[in-house]
Structure formats: C-alpha cells, structure tokens
Amino acid sequence: MVDEVIDLFIGERVVIGHGPEVAAMRVSVDKDDPGRGTYEALLASGKTVHVFLNGTEVKDAVTADAKLGIVSHYKRDDDGNLFVDAKGFLRLQHTKGDVTIEARDRII
C-alpha cells in the first residue's frame, strides 16, 4: 500500500509505502552524486535507506544504482575489515549485480 509519492527536483520518482518498498533508481551519500537528492528526500521523510546486492544487504554502500545494477561500497579484506591501502586511504569497490534499494520507516 502506497502512502506517499515524492517527485524530486532531479526527476526521479520515489514511491514510499508501509513496507520496504522504494522505486528509487539511484541513491548516494556522496554530495557530488546525482543520487544524493533522493537519499536526502528519503531521510527527510523519516525513512532509512537499505541497499541490497544480489539479495545481501550492503552496510557500507556509498552509491547504489538499481537501473545500472552497480553498488559503490568500501572494499573489505578477507577477514571482513575495511581495506586500507598503503597510503592509509579506504578504497571503494564497484560491484555489479542485482541491486535493490529499500526505504523503511525509521524506528524511534
């Protein structure tokens, strides 16, 4: 059941319902990414954003694009720790697959 439809200034249409439903094509925490507006609108409407890649939630996603099937996320080592390169920087990894973006009601 759909409660609210937000038409964003960047031309994407986000459908928000009671359950984990969202039709956003791209979300991002990167301030320079076009998906940032979608992400901010969802947060402002009281939602949390969850990104799934091939059915598994990606906790450290930076950008997710369901249409392109790409998630940019922080790389992890074999032990599951964030990968730090020789210069001390975290590295991003871009992974292709079946991308699902869900917006859920924030639990207070």
N, C-alpha and C positions, 0 to 999 in steps of 0.2 A: 504494500500500500504506500503510495507516494504522498508525502506531506507537503513538500516544498520543492519548487524548481527555482534555481538561481541562474539567471542569464548573466554571465560575466562579461566584463568590458573587453576581454580578449577574444570573445566569440565562442568560447566553449560553453556547453550546456551541462550542468550538473544536476542530477536527479537525486534527491535525498528522501529516504523513507525510514520506517521504523527499524528495519533490519540493516544488515551490512550491504547496502545497495548504493552503487555510485556509477554514473556513466561518464565520469571524467576521463578524458583521454590522456592527460598529462598532468602530473603534479611534481613540484620541486621545492626544496628548501633553499636552493641557490637563488640569491636575489637577482641574478642576471639571466635567469632562465624564464622562458615564457610560461612555464607551468607554475611559477610562484604565485600568480594571481589566483589560480584555482585553489592552491594549498591554503592561502591566506583566507579566502572566502569560506572554505570548509571550516577552518578553525574558528572564524568569527561567528559561524552559525552554530557553534557548540559541538562540532564533530571532531573526532580523531581520525587520522588517515593511516590506513594499513595497506602495505604493498606486498603482493604475493608473486613469486616467480615459480612457475611450474607447481603451484599448489602449496609452496612453502613460504611462510612469512619472512620477509627480509627486514630485519630490525634496523639496519643501518643504511637504508636507502637514501640517496641524495636526490635523485630524479627517477621517475618512472613514467614510461610512455606505453600505454596499453595498445595503442594503434600500431606503433613501430615494434612492439614486443621487446623493449630494452629497459633494463634497470641499471642505473649507475649507483654503485654502492661501494663502501670501503672494503678493500681487499683484506682477507684474513689468512693467517698461516695455517699449517696442518693441525695445530692444536686449537684453532678457533679464535686465536688472539688477533687483534688488529695488526696488520702488516705495516711495519715502519721501514722505510728504505734506508740506505747508508747515510743519507743526509739528515735523517730524523723526521722525514715527512710521511704522513699517511698517504697511501696510494689508493686511487679509485680504480674500480674494475667495472667494465661494462659487459653485462651478460644478457644474451638474447634468450627468449623463450616465451612461454605463455604468461603474460603479465595481467594481473587483476589488481584493481585499486578499489579499496572499500572505505567508505566513510561510516563511522559508527558513532552513536550518541556517546558523548563524554560522560563518564561515570564520576559523580562528585562524591 
